[in-house]
Amino acid sequence: MLSTAAIEAVFRGERARVLATTIRVTNGDFELAEEAVQEAFAAALARWPAEGTPDEPRGWLVSVARNKAIDVIRRRVKLREIVANEVAIEPQEDRASQTELVAVPDDRLRLIYTCCHPALATEAQIALTLRTLGGLTTEEIARAFLTSPVTMAQRLVRAKSKIKEARIPYEVPEAAQLPERTDTVMSVVYLIFNEGYAATAGDTWLRRDLCREAIRLGRLVAELTSAPEAHGLVALMLLHDSRRDARTNDRGDLVLLEDQDRTRWDRGQIDEALALVPIALRGGPGVYGLQAAIAALHASAPRASETDWPQIAALFDELVRRQPTPIVALNRAVAIAMWQGPEAGLSLVEQLAGELADYHLWHAAKADLLRRLGRQRQAATAYRAALARVGSEPERRFLESRLAEVLAAM
Amino acid sequence: MQYLLLIYDSEKAQTAMPEADRQKLFADYMAFTKDIKASGHFKAGDALQRTHTATTVRVREGKISTTDGPFAETREQLGGYYLIEAKDLDEATKIAARIPTAKLGSIEIRPVMNYNT
């Protein structure tokens, strides 16, 4: 006999797939599908302990959810017939058997593309993806994004209503649009990851959960689309996340990559990522594949001093070509400084002054290069400029300690 | 499913448009309209007179008040519309992107409310 906790574990594992198939049955009506899935889970809780777990738990849940949804659609149609005396619209896949319903290619793929449809705002794409494909509750998503549960709930309701009323299709995009649409999906997944990874503010435990969730979603996209870039994205997230225990100390202060205790990096995750990088680079590298390759070189260096900076700088050259943003250019400048010395890096950093004058990490990078050149007075000015623009507490403490160092050396 | 495609463009820019470009735009509209009629997407469509001809009317406490000009002053003005039939938003978006003004101004896609669903 299955315990309630065990049944709930089955739900967590199967919810996204069951929901994805049910949304197909409801013709893209997310709200109705969510209710039906909820009812199917309630039915399982009531029946499985006594009747035993079905052989195909997912198939059972899908079939119960589908019947619930069809009941509601029939009732609505009936009501409409009475009111308007109109012809009934039959729900999709009415006569499909349980096996047929489960045998179709994974419906989660349609679900991902619909949640990340470009007609939805980015915040709505993120919220919807986490709510439907991820296992997060509305309250958890609200906490992770520092908004109230009411605001988050409204955002979700509006997004679902737009999908239904504007008829955003519940399908995998046609071949011509597929690369662009997959890019949007990947950017949503990476935004979720970064929200968890960037130590901006909020609940640490929940932030780790966001990273885990993003990696899980990334794996799903990679598995379902087999896009090389999706493998690159998974590798990149795994490599960043492998450093989670080493990037802050016991007091919550930031520890720079070069100062991190590399024995605390998650080797299992690194090995998995290193195996993915060649797949990602197959057929011409994309932006995630390149960033993953850079992260892989860091992960493969036994000591910071053994980092292959020339190779990293070369990868950044390629990345700048594909993604010519000032932030990428700043990272390239820092890599070149590590390879050719602070002087070379500083002149590249200074070329970006116009575009990045309000970005705290630009001032911090400049300050660091000045400090390494022994120009303490200028370094202090740059650290102060960075401090005036910094958002997160750990970063502030880090910059303050560096400022104190250069002031002492003056 | 029906969608209303609202065509917004800057009237100022239209006024400044050279005659040859204007004629080209007109021809493009003729060709586009012919296309979506042939494909069965077209339901209705018109160009509107400029906003200086607009009148806004309100009824408050039973009294009609009219004011000169459009409801809202915006950077781009409503200049025309198409009512189309499309299977979903993706198809509607593709059609909207072919409206000649999409290259100059913006097209707002609004699903028409269906009281039967």
Contacts between the chains, C-beta under 8 A, distances in Angstrom:
chain1	res1	chain2	res2	distance
A	80	B	116	6.8
A	84	B	116	7.1
A	86	B	116	6.4
A	117	B	89	7.8
A	119	B	89	5.8
A	119	B	93	7.3
A	165	B	111	5.5
A	165	B	113	7.8
A	166	B	89	4.9
A	166	B	109	7.5
A	166	B	111	4.6
A	167	B	1	5.3
A	167	B	87	7.9
A	167	B	88	4.5
A	167	B	89	5.5
A	167	B	111	6.6
A	168	B	88	6.9
A	168	B	89	4.9
A	168	B	90	7.7
A	169	B	87	7.9
A	169	B	88	4.1
A	169	B	89	6.8
A	169	B	90	5.3
A	173	B	90	7.5
A	177	B	90	7.8
